[in-house]
Amino acid sequence: MIEEARQIGKNPVLTADLQEPYQQAWRHLVQIGLRELDAAEESLLVSCIIAVIAMGKSQFNLGRFAVLFDEDERKEFFNQAVWP
């Protein structure tokens, strides 16, 4: 949620001294997400892990889509927008 807010301009820009530690933390979160995804079964957990991985790889819209919508909402979106 912090990264989402940062991407849509609702959080302050990171100062120069925080840039590298912040990126390092994101790399670590992606590694944790990749490790934990294999055992994850619960839908919300899977969605959150995918969101972290996507955002950590600069795929912010994909991450937001994963975390802000549940599977039924994503299915409805695709039914309306992609496959009429």
Backbone as CSV, one residue per row, in Angstrom:
resi,resn,N_x,N_y,N_z,CA_x,CA_y,CA_z,C_x,C_y,C_z
1,MET,0.824,-1.190,0.000,0.000,0.000,0.000,0.872,1.260,0.000
2,ILE,1.991,1.198,0.682,2.900,2.345,0.691,3.400,2.619,-0.720
3,GLU,3.783,1.564,-1.431,4.282,1.759,-2.794,3.174,2.238,-3.714
4,GLU,1.976,1.724,-3.537,0.860,2.206,-4.355,0.665,3.701,-4.139
5,ALA,0.635,4.126,-2.879,0.466,5.550,-2.578,1.622,6.364,-3.151
6,ARG,2.819,5.822,-3.091,3.975,6.525,-3.638,3.842,6.680,-5.151
7,GLN,3.347,5.668,-5.814,3.218,5.710,-7.272,2.138,6.673,-7.748
8,ILE,1.094,6.860,-6.970,0.020,7.761,-7.401,0.178,9.161,-6.810
9,GLY,1.360,9.440,-6.244,1.679,10.782,-5.797,1.124,11.174,-4.444
10,LYS,0.756,10.211,-3.630,0.210,10.540,-2.315,1.240,10.374,-1.198
11,ASN,2.436,9.973,-1.522,3.531,9.892,-0.565,4.668,10.762,-1.073
12,PRO,5.466,11.303,-0.185,6.573,12.158,-0.634,7.610,11.365,-1.419
13,VAL,8.342,12.060,-2.248,9.439,11.477,-3.007,10.524,11.056,-2.027
14,LEU,11.143,9.916,-2.308,12.230,9.453,-1.448,13.438,10.372,-1.576
15,THR,14.062,10.640,-0.467,15.291,11.429,-0.495,16.415,10.558,-1.051
16,ALA,17.465,11.195,-1.528,18.574,10.480,-2.165,19.182,9.424,-1.249
17,ASP,19.278,9.732,0.040,19.901,8.784,0.966,19.032,7.557,1.239
18,LEU,17.753,7.617,0.892,16.861,6.478,1.107,16.628,5.643,-0.149
19,GLN,17.047,6.152,-1.305,16.801,5.454,-2.563,17.358,4.029,-2.564
20,GLU,18.639,3.874,-2.283,19.256,2.538,-2.344,18.713,1.603,-1.266
21,PRO,18.578,2.020,-0.010,17.993,1.097,0.976,16.562,0.689,0.618
22,TYR,15.806,1.613,0.035,14.427,1.307,-0.356,14.421,0.267,-1.473
23,GLN,15.259,0.451,-2.479,15.343,-0.517,-3.570,15.851,-1.870,-3.077
24,GLN,16.783,-1.848,-2.164,17.300,-3.085,-1.579,16.192,-3.825,-0.817
25,ALA,15.384,-3.095,-0.092,14.254,-3.700,0.626,13.268,-4.318,-0.355
26,TRP,13.008,-3.646,-1.476,12.108,-4.200,-2.486,12.673,-5.477,-3.092
27,ARG,13.959,-5.501,-3.369,14.573,-6.727,-3.906,14.403,-7.869,-2.911
28,HIS,14.570,-7.574,-1.638,14.406,-8.586,-0.595,12.949,-9.059,-0.535
29,LEU,12.000,-8.130,-0.615,10.580,-8.504,-0.601,10.221,-9.392,-1.793
30,VAL,10.761,-9.096,-2.951,10.498,-9.930,-4.130,11.029,-11.338,-3.895
31,GLN,12.222,-11.457,-3.346,12.780,-12.781,-3.064,11.919,-13.552,-2.058
32,ILE,11.456,-12.876,-1.026,10.558,-13.516,-0.061,9.273,-13.959,-0.751
33,GLY,8.704,-13.082,-1.579,7.478,-13.413,-2.295,7.646,-14.625,-3.192
34,LEU,8.755,-14.680,-3.922,9.011,-15.821,-4.795,9.122,-17.116,-3.995
35,ARG,9.771,-17.041,-2.854,9.931,-18.225,-1.997,8.598,-18.682,-1.428
36,GLU,7.774,-17.726,-0.977,6.523,-18.059,-0.303,5.383,-18.409,-1.259
37,LEU,5.472,-17.971,-2.499,4.389,-18.209,-3.447,4.132,-19.698,-3.663
38,ASP,5.164,-20.486,-3.671,5.011,-21.915,-3.916,4.071,-22.580,-2.909
39,ALA,4.151,-22.199,-1.653,3.328,-22.835,-0.616,2.005,-22.109,-0.368
40,ALA,1.849,-20.924,-0.913,0.641,-20.133,-0.650,-0.570,-20.785,-1.297
41,GLU,-1.657,-20.878,-0.546,-2.896,-21.479,-1.050,-4.070,-20.507,-0.981
42,GLU,-4.112,-19.691,0.050,-5.249,-18.797,0.274,-5.229,-17.683,-0.770
43,SER,-6.377,-17.415,-1.348,-6.494,-16.492,-2.474,-5.936,-15.098,-2.164
44,LEU,-6.277,-14.536,-1.026,-5.793,-13.199,-0.682,-4.282,-13.180,-0.544
45,LEU,-3.731,-14.205,0.070,-2.277,-14.278,0.229,-1.590,-14.366,-1.132
46,VAL,-2.107,-15.212,-2.023,-1.541,-15.339,-3.357,-1.591,-13.993,-4.075
47,SER,-2.726,-13.320,-4.004,-2.872,-12.013,-4.656,-1.875,-10.998,-4.109
48,CYS,-1.697,-10.977,-2.811,-0.759,-10.025,-2.199,0.682,-10.333,-2.586
49,ILE,1.030,-11.603,-2.603,2.387,-11.978,-3.002,2.636,-11.576,-4.455
50,ILE,1.669,-11.866,-5.315,1.817,-11.482,-6.726,1.936,-9.968,-6.861
51,ALA,1.174,-9.229,-6.072,1.257,-7.764,-6.103,2.645,-7.283,-5.701
52,VAL,3.210,-7.874,-4.664,4.548,-7.479,-4.215,5.577,-7.780,-5.302
53,ILE,5.492,-8.964,-5.882,6.442,-9.322,-6.936,6.303,-8.369,-8.119
54,ALA,5.076,-8.119,-8.547,4.852,-7.227,-9.690,5.375,-5.820,-9.406
55,MET,5.021,-5.269,-8.256,5.476,-3.911,-7.940,6.993,-3.861,-7.778
56,GLY,7.554,-4.923,-7.220,9.007,-4.989,-7.075,9.733,-5.062,-8.405
57,LYS,9.014,-5.470,-9.444,9.565,-5.527,-10.793,9.069,-4.370,-11.659
58,SER,8.585,-3.314,-11.016,8.108,-2.081,-11.670,6.884,-2.304,-12.548
59,GLN,6.094,-3.306,-12.235,4.834,-3.560,-12.922,3.696,-3.116,-11.998
60,PHE,3.587,-1.797,-11.799,2.710,-1.251,-10.776,1.234,-1.495,-11.065
61,ASN,0.820,-1.369,-12.307,-0.591,-1.604,-12.613,-0.968,-3.064,-12.406
62,LEU,-0.087,-3.968,-12.784,-0.334,-5.385,-12.532,-0.439,-5.651,-11.037
63,GLY,0.446,-5.061,-10.269,0.411,-5.217,-8.807,-0.864,-4.668,-8.210
64,ARG,-1.265,-3.502,-8.662,-2.503,-2.899,-8.155,-3.706,-3.761,-8.517
65,PHE,-3.718,-4.291,-9.733,-4.813,-5.147,-10.179,-4.902,-6.395,-9.301
66,ALA,-3.742,-6.960,-8.963,-3.713,-8.163,-8.134,-4.220,-7.897,-6.724
67,VAL,-3.875,-6.767,-6.165,-4.194,-6.527,-4.755,-5.536,-5.824,-4.544
68,LEU,-5.990,-5.062,-5.509,-7.207,-4.281,-5.297,-8.487,-5.018,-5.695
69,PHE,-8.355,-6.096,-6.475,-9.537,-6.830,-6.940,-9.410,-8.300,-6.572
70,ASP,-10.518,-8.901,-6.156,-10.484,-10.340,-5.901,-10.730,-11.085,-7.210
71,GLU,-10.667,-12.407,-7.176,-10.766,-13.200,-8.405,-12.091,-12.987,-9.123
72,ASP,-13.176,-12.879,-8.392,-14.477,-12.634,-9.026,-14.505,-11.285,-9.732
73,GLU,-13.932,-10.258,-9.102,-13.884,-8.932,-9.724,-12.987,-8.921,-10.953
74,ARG,-11.869,-9.632,-10.886,-10.976,-9.713,-12.052,-11.670,-10.432,-13.197
75,LYS,-12.387,-11.513,-12.880,-13.117,-12.249,-13.910,-14.172,-11.359,-14.565
76,GLU,-14.913,-10.623,-13.743,-15.934,-9.706,-14.265,-15.305,-8.635,-15.157
77,PHE,-14.182,-8.105,-14.713,-13.475,-7.101,-15.510,-13.111,-7.669,-16.878
78,PHE,-12.517,-8.852,-16.899,-12.125,-9.455,-18.166,-13.332,-9.786,-19.029
79,ASN,-14.399,-10.243,-18.413,-15.607,-10.543,-19.178,-16.158,-9.306,-19.852
80,GLN,-16.075,-8.164,-19.201,-16.618,-6.916,-19.753,-15.637,-6.221,-20.697
81,ALA,-14.366,-6.211,-20.339,-13.407,-5.391,-21.071,-12.672,-6.133,-22.173
82,VAL,-12.415,-7.395,-21.987,-11.541,-8.098,-22.907,-12.298,-9.054,-23.813
83,TRP,-13.205,-9.789,-23.242,-13.940,-10.797,-24.010,-15.446,-10.531,-23.933
84,PRO,-15.917,-9.562,-24.724,-17.345,-9.195,-24.633,-18.282,-10.303,-25.078
